[in-house]
């Protein structure tokens, strides 16, 4: 039986959220350099794709990680229980510290296949998916990331998950219908934390936390064990290092960090002898330009020029 790292974390702890086309090893290494969170997550990856002979080679690079990233959790999504059993066995063999099942993604393509937050409409299927994941996980702790409900707040959905004897639950404090323009329902955090602890489950809050200090404050009253950070990392790569004031970071430091990220991207997704099946569109890297290139004179003009580049090499040449 593998140890449950969630139980060993000092509280309150911080987690880097799983984000598609964002939290690959290239970006996670940058985050670690700036100030590492207590737990790292991969991007979410399709369980069905990983069970496919054709899809697996394309998707396995998303699960690449380095030794300095432990504890690291692999996140998967889907709607077919047998896929989760097979994928859990694969993940356990790769050396991850835990598995997270995405039951909160609001993306239409994901919801259409009955995955992500759509699973709140089929709680029996969700329970079967959890059971099959546990069966294949070889003792790895199982976590779930979800929302408050589909088109309305539904705490019964949350309790249905908790009844499945999971190790950790991350709750994004919005429904699927609510966008980021609607404030996260932090007023419900205390009630949900109490419910989770009734089932001896680690509970993690998520939504609208934009500073490290705010994350600490969010945990104090409701009884949350930790905070998961998503969008907050886009405005501040040093988010997880409370001793760093981003406003003191010079343009040179920010550009150096971007160059490091681009080099990581090239090594992972665009190696000189790389298999074309694993290459990633460079446009996914461009979304990061604003993460680093802002807050100094001429930043917008430089960003505009960077957005016109078509390859990592071209971007690096412009940054020299």
C-alpha positions as CSV (number, residue, x, y, z in Angstrom):
1,X,0.0,0.0,0.0
2,X,1.5,3.4,-1.0
3,X,1.6,6.1,1.6
4,X,-1.0,8.9,1.5
5,X,1.1,12.0,1.1
6,X,-2.0,14.2,1.6
7,X,-2.0,13.3,5.3
8,X,1.6,14.3,5.7
9,X,1.3,17.9,4.4
10,X,1.6,20.7,6.8
11,X,-1.6,22.8,6.8
12,X,-2.6,25.0,5.2
13,X,-0.9,23.8,2.0
14,X,-0.9,25.2,-1.5
15,X,-1.5,23.2,-4.7
16,X,-0.9,24.2,-8.3
17,X,-4.1,23.5,-10.2
18,X,-4.2,21.2,-13.3
19,X,-4.7,23.3,-16.4
20,X,-4.8,22.1,-20.0
21,X,-2.0,23.4,-22.1
22,X,-0.5,25.1,-19.1
23,X,0.8,22.8,-16.3
24,X,3.2,20.7,-18.3
25,X,6.7,20.0,-17.0
26,X,8.0,23.0,-18.9
27,X,5.9,25.4,-16.8
28,X,6.0,23.5,-13.6
29,X,9.8,23.8,-13.5
30,X,9.5,27.5,-13.9
31,X,7.0,27.6,-11.0
32,X,9.4,25.5,-8.8
33,X,12.2,28.0,-9.6
34,X,10.1,30.9,-8.5
35,X,8.8,29.3,-5.3
36,X,7.4,25.8,-5.3
37,X,3.9,24.9,-4.1
38,X,3.4,22.0,-1.7
39,X,1.7,19.8,-4.4
40,X,2.0,19.9,-8.2
41,X,-0.5,18.6,-10.7
42,X,-0.1,17.6,-14.4
43,X,-2.4,18.8,-17.1
44,X,-5.6,16.8,-17.3
45,X,-5.3,13.9,-19.7
46,X,-8.0,11.7,-21.4
47,X,-8.3,8.3,-19.8
48,X,-9.8,7.0,-23.1
49,X,-6.9,8.4,-25.0
50,X,-4.4,6.7,-22.7
51,X,-6.1,3.4,-23.3
52,X,-5.8,3.8,-27.1
53,X,-2.7,2.4,-28.9
54,X,-2.9,5.4,-31.2
55,X,-3.5,8.0,-28.5
56,X,-1.1,6.9,-25.8
57,X,2.1,8.0,-27.5
58,X,0.7,11.4,-28.1
59,X,-0.5,11.8,-24.5
60,X,2.3,10.3,-22.4
61,X,4.5,13.4,-22.7
62,X,1.8,15.2,-20.7
63,X,2.7,12.9,-17.8
64,X,6.5,13.6,-18.0
65,X,7.8,14.9,-14.6
66,X,11.1,15.4,-12.8
67,X,12.3,14.1,-9.5
68,X,12.2,17.6,-7.9
69,X,8.4,17.7,-8.5
70,X,7.3,15.2,-5.8
71,X,4.6,15.1,-4.6
72,X,3.0,15.2,-8.0
73,X,-0.5,14.1,-8.9
74,X,-1.7,12.9,-12.4
75,X,-5.1,14.2,-13.3
76,X,-7.4,12.3,-15.7
77,X,-10.9,12.7,-17.1
78,X,-13.4,10.6,-19.0
79,X,-16.7,8.7,-18.5
80,X,-15.9,5.0,-19.1
81,X,-15.0,3.2,-15.8
82,X,-12.8,0.5,-17.4
83,X,-10.6,3.2,-18.9
84,X,-9.9,4.5,-15.4
85,X,-8.9,1.1,-14.1
86,X,-6.3,0.7,-17.0
87,X,-5.1,4.3,-16.7
88,X,-4.7,4.1,-12.9
89,X,-2.4,1.1,-13.4
90,X,-0.4,3.1,-15.9
91,X,-0.1,6.1,-13.6
92,X,1.0,3.9,-10.7
93,X,3.7,2.4,-12.8
94,X,5.0,5.8,-13.9
95,X,5.8,6.8,-10.3
96,X,3.2,9.4,-9.5
97,X,2.3,10.1,-5.9
98,X,-1.5,10.3,-6.5
99,X,-4.3,10.3,-9.0
100,X,-7.0,13.0,-9.4
101,X,-10.2,12.5,-11.3
102,X,-11.5,15.6,-13.0
103,X,-15.2,15.9,-12.2
104,X,-15.4,19.6,-12.6
105,X,-14.3,20.7,-16.1
106,X,-17.0,22.9,-17.7
107,X,-15.6,22.7,-21.3
108,X,-18.4,21.8,-23.7
109,X,-16.4,19.1,-25.5
110,X,-15.7,17.4,-22.1
111,X,-19.3,17.8,-20.9
112,X,-20.7,16.4,-24.1
113,X,-18.9,13.1,-23.6
114,X,-20.4,12.8,-20.1
115,X,-17.1,13.7,-18.3
116,X,-16.0,16.6,-16.1
117,X,-18.9,18.3,-14.3
118,X,-21.4,16.3,-16.4
119,X,-20.7,13.4,-13.9
120,X,-22.7,15.3,-11.3
121,X,-25.8,14.3,-13.3
122,X,-24.8,10.6,-13.1
123,X,-23.6,10.1,-9.6
124,X,-23.7,6.3,-9.9
125,X,-21.4,6.4,-12.8
126,X,-19.1,8.8,-10.9
127,X,-19.0,6.3,-8.0
128,X,-18.1,3.5,-10.4
129,X,-15.3,5.5,-12.0
130,X,-13.9,6.2,-8.5
131,X,-14.1,2.5,-7.6
132,X,-12.3,1.4,-10.8
133,X,-9.6,4.0,-10.3
134,X,-9.0,2.8,-6.8
135,X,-8.9,-0.8,-8.0
136,X,-6.1,0.0,-10.5
137,X,-4.2,2.5,-8.5
138,X,-2.1,0.1,-6.4
139,X,-2.7,2.0,-3.2
140,X,-2.1,5.5,-4.5
141,X,-4.3,8.1,-2.9
142,X,-7.3,9.2,-5.0
143,X,-8.5,12.8,-5.2
144,X,-11.4,14.5,-7.0
145,X,-11.7,18.0,-8.3
146,X,-15.2,19.2,-8.9
147,X,-17.6,22.2,-8.6
148,X,-20.6,23.0,-6.5
149,X,-23.0,21.6,-9.1
150,X,-24.1,21.9,-12.7
151,X,-26.6,24.7,-13.0
152,X,-27.3,25.2,-9.3
153,X,-25.5,24.6,-6.0
154,X,-25.9,20.9,-5.1
155,X,-24.2,19.8,-1.9
156,X,-25.8,16.3,-2.3
157,X,-23.4,15.9,-5.2
158,X,-20.5,16.8,-2.9
159,X,-21.6,14.2,-0.3
160,X,-22.1,11.5,-2.9
161,X,-18.4,11.9,-3.8
162,X,-17.3,11.9,-0.2
163,X,-19.2,8.6,0.4
164,X,-16.9,7.0,-2.1
165,X,-14.0,7.0,0.4
166,X,-11.6,9.3,-1.4
167,X,-8.5,10.8,0.1
168,X,-8.8,14.4,-1.0
169,X,-11.4,16.7,-2.5
170,X,-10.9,20.0,-4.3
171,X,-14.0,22.1,-4.6
172,X,-14.1,25.0,-7.1
173,X,-16.7,27.2,-5.4
174,X,-18.8,27.9,-8.5
175,X,-21.3,25.8,-10.5
176,X,-20.7,25.0,-14.1
177,X,-23.2,27.7,-15.2
178,X,-21.4,30.4,-13.3
179,X,-18.4,32.0,-15.0
180,X,-15.4,33.7,-13.4
181,X,-17.5,36.9,-13.5
182,X,-19.5,35.5,-10.6
183,X,-17.6,35.6,-7.3
184,X,-16.8,32.2,-5.9
185,X,-19.0,31.1,-3.0
186,X,-16.5,31.1,-0.2
187,X,-19.4,31.5,2.2
188,X,-20.0,27.8,1.7
189,X,-16.5,26.7,2.4
190,X,-17.0,26.1,6.1
191,X,-20.0,23.9,5.6
192,X,-18.3,21.9,2.9
193,X,-15.1,21.6,5.0
194,X,-17.1,20.3,8.0
195,X,-18.9,17.7,5.7
196,X,-15.6,16.6,4.2
197,X,-13.9,16.1,7.6
198,X,-16.9,14.0,8.7
199,X,-15.8,11.5,6.0
200,X,-12.1,12.0,7.0
201,X,-11.3,13.6,3.6
202,X,-8.7,16.3,3.0
203,X,-10.6,19.4,1.7
204,X,-9.1,22.0,-0.7
205,X,-10.7,25.3,-1.7
206,X,-10.4,26.8,-5.2
207,X,-11.6,30.0,-6.8
208,X,-10.6,33.7,-6.9
209,X,-7.5,33.5,-4.7
210,X,-5.0,35.9,-6.2
211,X,-2.4,36.3,-3.4
212,X,-0.6,33.9,-1.1
213,X,-1.7,35.9,2.0
214,X,-5.3,35.7,0.8
215,X,-5.0,31.9,0.5
216,X,-3.8,31.7,4.1
217,X,-6.7,33.8,5.2
218,X,-9.2,31.7,3.3
219,X,-8.2,28.6,5.2
220,X,-8.3,30.2,8.7
221,X,-12.0,30.4,9.4
222,X,-13.7,27.7,7.2
223,X,-11.4,24.9,8.3
224,X,-10.0,24.1,4.8
225,X,-6.8,22.0,4.7
226,X,-5.4,23.7,1.6
227,X,-5.8,26.0,-1.4
228,X,-5.5,25.2,-5.1
229,X,-4.3,28.0,-7.3
230,X,-5.2,28.4,-11.0
231,X,-5.6,31.8,-12.5
232,X,-3.5,33.4,-9.8
233,X,-0.3,32.0,-11.2
234,X,-0.9,33.9,-14.5
235,X,-0.5,37.2,-12.8
236,X,2.4,36.2,-10.6
237,X,4.8,33.3,-11.3
238,X,6.2,33.9,-7.8
239,X,2.8,33.3,-6.2
240,X,4.0,30.4,-4.0
241,X,6.9,32.4,-2.6
242,X,5.4,34.9,-0.1
243,X,8.8,36.5,0.4
244,X,8.9,37.8,-3.1
245,X,7.1,41.0,-4.1
246,X,6.4,40.7,-7.9
247,X,6.5,44.5,-8.2
248,X,10.2,44.5,-7.4
249,X,11.0,42.1,-10.3
250,X,12.9,43.8,-13.1
251,X,12.2,43.5,-16.8
252,X,15.5,41.6,-17.1
253,X,14.4,39.0,-14.5
254,X,11.0,38.5,-16.1
255,X,12.5,38.1,-19.6
256,X,15.1,35.6,-18.2
257,X,12.3,33.6,-16.7
258,X,10.4,33.6,-20.1
259,X,13.5,32.4,-21.9
260,X,13.9,29.6,-19.4
261,X,10.2,28.6,-20.0
262,X,10.7,28.6,-23.8
263,X,13.8,26.5,-23.5
264,X,11.9,24.0,-21.4
265,X,9.1,24.0,-24.0
266,X,11.6,23.3,-26.8
267,X,13.1,20.4,-24.8
268,X,9.7,18.8,-24.2
269,X,7.6,19.6,-27.3
270,X,10.0,20.6,-30.0
271,X,13.2,18.5,-29.7
272,X,15.5,18.4,-32.8
273,X,14.9,14.7,-33.2
274,X,11.4,14.7,-31.8
275,X,8.6,12.5,-32.9
276,X,6.1,14.7,-34.8
277,X,3.3,12.9,-33.0
278,X,4.3,14.5,-29.7
279,X,4.8,18.1,-31.0
280,X,2.7,20.9,-29.5
281,X,1.5,23.9,-31.4
282,X,3.7,26.9,-30.4
283,X,0.6,29.0,-30.0
284,X,0.1,27.3,-26.6
285,X,3.4,28.8,-25.5
286,X,2.3,32.3,-26.6
287,X,-0.4,32.5,-23.9
288,X,2.4,32.8,-21.3
289,X,4.0,35.9,-22.8
290,X,1.7,38.1,-20.7
291,X,2.6,36.2,-17.6
292,X,6.2,37.4,-17.8
293,X,6.0,40.5,-20.1
294,X,4.0,43.0,-18.1
295,X,4.5,45.6,-15.4
296,X,7.4,47.5,-17.0
297,X,7.8,50.2,-19.6
298,X,7.6,48.9,-23.2
299,X,6.0,45.6,-22.1
300,X,3.0,45.8,-24.3
301,X,5.1,46.7,-27.4
302,X,7.4,43.8,-26.7
303,X,4.5,41.4,-26.3
304,X,3.0,42.5,-29.6
305,X,6.3,41.7,-31.3
306,X,6.6,38.4,-29.5
307,X,3.1,37.4,-30.6
308,X,4.2,37.7,-34.2
309,X,6.9,35.1,-33.8
310,X,6.2,31.6,-35.2
311,X,8.9,29.4,-33.5
312,X,10.7,29.2,-30.1
313,X,14.0,30.0,-31.8
314,X,12.5,33.2,-33.4
315,X,11.1,34.3,-30.0
316,X,14.4,33.7,-28.2
317,X,16.3,35.7,-30.9
318,X,13.9,38.7,-30.3
319,X,14.5,38.5,-26.6
320,X,18.3,38.7,-26.8
